[in-house]
Amino acid sequence: MTYLAKPKLHHPTLPKNTLGFTRRDYEGKVSTLCAGCGHDSISAALIQACWELDIEPHRMAKLSGIGCSSKTPDYFLGNSHGFNTVHGRMPSVLTGANLANRELLYLGVSGDGDSASIGLGQFAHAMRRGVNMTYIVENNGVYGLTKGQFSATADQGSKSKKGVINSDAPIDLVALALQLGATYVGRSFSGDKDQLVPLIKGALRHRGAAFIDVISPCVAFNNHAGSTKSYDYVRAHNEAVNRLDFMPRRDPVSASYAPGEVIEVTQHDGSVLRLRKLAEGYDAGDRLAAMTHIHAHEARGEILTGLLYVRGDSQDLHAHLRTVDTPLNRLAEAELCPGSAVLAALNAELA
């Protein structure tokens, strides 16, 4: 029924955010993905997160590559900027856009095939450079558009729908993001909206490279017994390291929690990430401990979810390059081409 247009009428009693927008204002076109696809749940979580954060849709730039996951930006924030790149090249295009206009909020949506295979090098450099972006991988462990072959994130020993056993070791993008220097790293499950929405909200308000790996079962090719990316498997093996709440700085912080330790991380805009520890001894501010924790639970067949690492005082690519505050796309020729004397002085510094 994807040929049917969404109705434009809004019920007058729909709740609105402080900008006067309803959730419907953050939607996009009708999804053409399979009914029950986890990717649609991720789109719904993004819609909810942006609505709750009062993000003006025109301030968002969403970019993607190729694959089922990379179709999803068409299904949310229909009034934002969007660009669908070629296979695996989303990070470099987003980096260029970010350098040209630092005032937009950048969201990169990719898949496990798009980021862990042909785009692995692009993923690595976006993380290590600290590009100010939210990078979401919709991870189902298969190539859904080409009939369900294993992707590079498929677990060794997992079984395909046709009964083939995967013999290759998987690439863990979360562990890789931690090693490469990402300053906000999380993993979630498309079926856990209570965890995913605040995780996305925290990423969107973080300055620097924010990466979220979302296990998103493919209902057509990877949702059967023997798959480690199915709904049943993830629900049975999910181990959350914390419970995450996100409070914008303009709102009074008031909440009631059960007894237990709470960690608060203030981000650059004053927003507060509040983490309640669930895993014994887990510290989301320790990069090395996060990597060790991930591998320890992986060895037990458990999928670690939640905010795995965050650095509150992180910097982004613009800070590293010491670019001017004015977006580069607004600079005039006099600023961009200051003349031969400036060039000569620059060359002298490099001599």
C-alpha positions in Angstrom: 0.0 0.0 0.0 3.0 2.3 -0.3 1.4 4.1 -3.2 -1.0 5.7 -0.8 0.0 9.2 0.4 -0.1 9.9 4.1 -3.0 12.1 5.1 -2.0 15.7 5.8 -4.8 16.4 8.3 -3.7 16.6 11.9 -6.1 16.0 14.8 -6.4 19.3 16.8 -5.7 17.6 20.1 -2.4 16.0 19.1 0.3 17.1 21.6 2.8 19.7 20.4 6.3 20.6 21.5 7.5 24.1 22.3 7.9 24.9 18.6 4.2 24.1 18.0 5.0 20.9 16.0 3.3 17.5 16.5 5.1 14.2 16.0 3.4 14.1 12.6 5.4 17.1 11.5 8.6 15.0 12.0 7.5 12.1 9.8 8.4 11.4 6.2 6.9 9.3 3.4 5.2 5.9 3.8 7.8 3.2 4.4 8.4 0.7 1.7 10.2 -1.7 4.0 8.8 -5.1 5.0 6.1 -5.1 7.6 7.7 -5.6 11.0 11.2 -4.5 9.9 13.2 -3.2 12.8 14.4 -0.2 10.7 10.9 1.3 10.9 11.1 1.2 14.7 14.4 3.1 14.5 12.7 5.7 12.3 9.9 6.0 14.9 12.5 6.5 17.7 14.2 9.2 15.6 10.9 11.0 15.1 10.2 10.8 18.8 13.6 12.0 19.8 13.6 15.0 17.5 10.1 16.0 18.5 11.0 15.8 22.2 14.2 17.8 21.6 12.3 20.6 19.8 14.6 20.3 16.8 13.6 22.5 13.9 13.4 20.1 11.0 15.2 22.5 8.6 18.3 22.4 11.0 18.8 18.7 10.4 20.9 17.2 7.6 20.4 13.5 7.2 22.7 11.4 5.0 22.9 7.8 4.1 24.6 5.3 1.8 23.0 2.2 0.1 20.9 -0.6 1.5 17.6 -1.1 3.3 18.8 1.1 6.2 19.9 3.9 3.9 16.3 4.1 2.5 15.0 5.1 6.0 15.8 8.8 6.0 13.0 9.2 3.5 10.6 8.0 6.2 11.4 10.7 8.9 11.9 14.4 9.0 10.5 15.0 5.6 11.2 18.8 5.9 14.9 18.4 6.6 17.9 18.4 4.3 18.8 15.0 2.9 21.4 13.3 0.7 21.6 9.7 -0.4 25.2 8.9 -1.2 26.8 5.9 -2.9 27.6 2.6 -1.1 29.9 3.2 1.9 30.6 6.8 1.2 28.2 8.6 3.5 30.9 9.6 6.1 33.1 11.5 3.7 30.1 13.4 2.1 28.8 14.2 5.6 32.3 15.4 6.7 32.4 17.8 3.7 29.0 19.1 4.5 29.8 19.6 8.1 33.0 21.5 7.3 31.0 23.8 5.0 28.2 24.5 7.4 28.8 23.7 11.0 25.4 25.1 12.2 23.4 22.1 11.0 22.8 19.0 13.0 24.2 16.0 11.1 22.7 12.5 11.2 24.3 9.7 9.3 22.2 6.5 8.8 24.0 3.4 7.5 23.8 -0.3 7.6 26.1 -3.2 8.6 26.9 -3.9 5.0 27.3 -0.2 4.2 29.6 0.6 7.2 31.3 -2.7 8.0 32.3 -3.7 4.5 32.8 -1.3 1.6 32.5 1.7 4.0 34.7 0.5 6.8 37.6 2.9 6.0 35.2 5.8 5.8 33.6 4.8 9.1 37.0 4.7 10.8 38.1 8.1 9.7 34.8 9.8 10.7 35.2 8.3 14.2 38.9 9.2 14.7 38.5 12.7 13.4 35.6 13.5 15.7 33.2 14.7 13.0 30.3 16.3 14.9 27.6 13.8 13.9 25.2 11.2 15.1 26.2 8.0 13.3 23.5 5.2 13.5 24.1 1.8 12.0 20.9 -0.3 11.6 22.5 -3.7 12.1 20.7 -6.8 10.9 23.6 -9.0 10.0 22.5 -9.6 6.4 22.3 -8.0 3.0 18.6 -7.6 2.8 18.4 -6.1 -0.6 20.3 -9.0 -2.2 18.5 -11.9 -0.6 20.1 -12.4 2.8 23.8 -13.1 2.5 25.8 -12.7 5.7 27.2 -9.3 6.3 30.5 -8.5 8.1 28.7 -8.1 11.4 27.1 -11.6 11.4 28.2 -13.6 14.4 30.5 -16.6 13.7 28.4 -19.8 14.0 25.1 -18.1 13.3 22.7 -19.7 10.8 21.2 -18.2 7.7 17.5 -18.7 6.7 18.7 -21.4 4.2 20.7 -23.2 6.9 24.2 -22.0 6.0 26.5 -21.5 8.9 28.7 -18.4 9.0 32.3 -19.3 9.5 33.8 -15.7 9.5 34.6 -13.7 12.6 32.3 -10.7 13.0 33.3 -7.0 13.0 32.1 -5.3 16.2 31.5 -1.7 15.2 31.0 -0.6 18.8 34.4 -2.0 19.8 35.9 -0.4 16.8 34.3 3.0 17.4 35.7 2.9 21.0 39.2 2.1 19.8 39.1 4.8 17.1 38.2 7.5 19.6 34.5 8.1 19.3 33.4 10.1 22.3 29.8 8.8 22.6 29.2 5.1 22.0 26.1 3.1 22.5 24.3 0.0 21.4 20.5 -0.6 21.5 17.8 -2.8 20.1 15.1 -1.6 17.7 12.5 -3.2 19.8 13.5 -1.3 22.9 12.1 2.2 22.4 12.5 3.2 26.1 16.3 2.7 25.8 16.7 3.9 22.1 15.0 7.2 22.3 17.0 8.8 25.1 20.2 7.2 23.6 19.5 9.1 20.3 18.6 12.3 22.2 21.9 12.2 24.0 23.8 11.6 20.7 22.1 14.5 19.0 23.2 16.8 21.8 26.7 15.5 22.0 29.6 17.4 20.3 31.9 15.1 18.5 31.6 11.6 17.0 28.5 9.9 18.5 28.0 6.3 17.3 25.0 4.1 18.0 24.8 0.4 16.8 21.2 -0.7 16.7 20.4 -4.4 16.4 17.5 -4.4 13.9 16.2 -7.8 12.9 15.5 -8.4 9.2 12.1 -10.1 9.2 12.6 -11.5 5.7 16.0 -13.1 6.0 17.4 -13.0 9.6 14.6 -13.6 12.1 14.7 -17.4 12.5 16.1 -19.9 15.0 19.9 -19.9 14.7 20.1 -16.2 14.0 21.8 -14.0 16.6 20.1 -10.9 15.2 16.5 -12.1 15.6 13.9 -10.6 17.9 13.8 -13.7 20.1 17.6 -14.0 20.4 18.2 -10.4 21.2 15.5 -10.2 23.8 16.8 -13.4 25.5 20.5 -12.3 25.5 20.2 -8.5 26.1 22.3 -7.2 29.0 21.7 -3.4 29.6 24.6 -1.6 31.4 22.5 1.4 32.4 19.2 3.1 32.3 19.4 6.4 30.4 17.4 9.6 30.9 18.0 12.8 29.0 17.0 16.2 30.3 17.2 19.4 28.1 18.8 22.2 30.0 15.7 24.5 29.9 13.6 21.9 31.7 13.7 21.5 35.5 15.4 18.3 36.4 12.9 16.3 38.5 12.7 12.6 38.6 12.0 9.7 41.0 14.3 6.8 40.9 14.6 3.5 42.7 17.5 3.3 45.1 20.9 2.8 43.3 23.9 4.8 42.0 23.3 7.6 39.5 25.9 9.2 37.3 25.3 12.6 35.7 27.2 13.8 32.6 26.7 17.4 31.5 27.1 17.9 27.8 28.3 21.0 26.0 24.9 22.7 25.6 24.1 22.1 29.3 21.9 19.1 28.7 22.3 16.4 31.3 22.7 12.6 30.7 21.6 10.7 33.8 22.8 7.1 33.9 21.7 4.6 36.4 24.1 1.7 36.8 22.6 -1.7 36.2 25.7 -3.8 35.4 27.8 -4.2 38.5 30.8 -2.0 38.6 30.2 -0.5 35.1 31.6 3.0 34.4 30.4 4.7 31.2 33.2 7.2 31.5 36.0 4.6 31.2 36.9 3.8 27.5 39.1 0.8 28.3 36.7 -0.7 30.8 33.9 -0.4 28.2 36.0 -2.3 25.7 36.8 -5.0 28.2 33.1 -5.2 29.3 31.9 -5.6 25.7 34.3 -8.5 25.0 33.6 -10.2 28.3 29.8 -10.3 27.7 30.3 -11.2 24.0 32.2 -14.3 25.2 29.2 -15.3 27.2 26.9 -14.8 24.2 25.3 -11.7 25.6 24.6 -8.5 23.7 25.6 -5.4 25.8 23.2 -2.5 25.3 23.0 1.1 26.7 25.3 4.0 26.7 28.7 2.2 26.8 31.0 5.3 26.8 30.6 9.0 26.9 33.1 11.8 27.3 31.5 15.1 28.4 34.4 17.4 27.5 34.9 16.1 24.0 35.8 18.3 21.0 34.9 18.0 17.3 36.7 18.3 14.0 36.2 22.1 13.9 38.0 22.5 17.2 40.8 20.2 16.0 41.2 22.2 12.8 40.6 25.6 14.5 38.1 26.7 11.9 36.4 30.0 12.2 33.0 30.3 14.0 31.3 31.5 10.8 30.2 28.6 8.6 32.6 28.3 5.6 29.7 28.5 3.1 29.0 32.0 4.3 32.5 33.4 3.9 33.0 35.9 1.1 35.8 35.7 -1.5 37.9 38.2 0.6 38.0 35.7 3.5 38.5 32.6 1.4 41.1 34.1 -0.9 43.0 36.7 1.3 45.8 37.2 -1.3 49.4 36.2 -2.1 50.9 37.8 1.1 48.9 35.5 3.4 49.8 32.5 1.2 53.4 33.4 1.4 53.3 33.7 5.2 51.6 30.4 5.5 54.2 28.7 3.3 56.9 30.3 5.4 55.4 28.7 8.5 55.7 25.3 6.9 59.3 25.8 5.7 
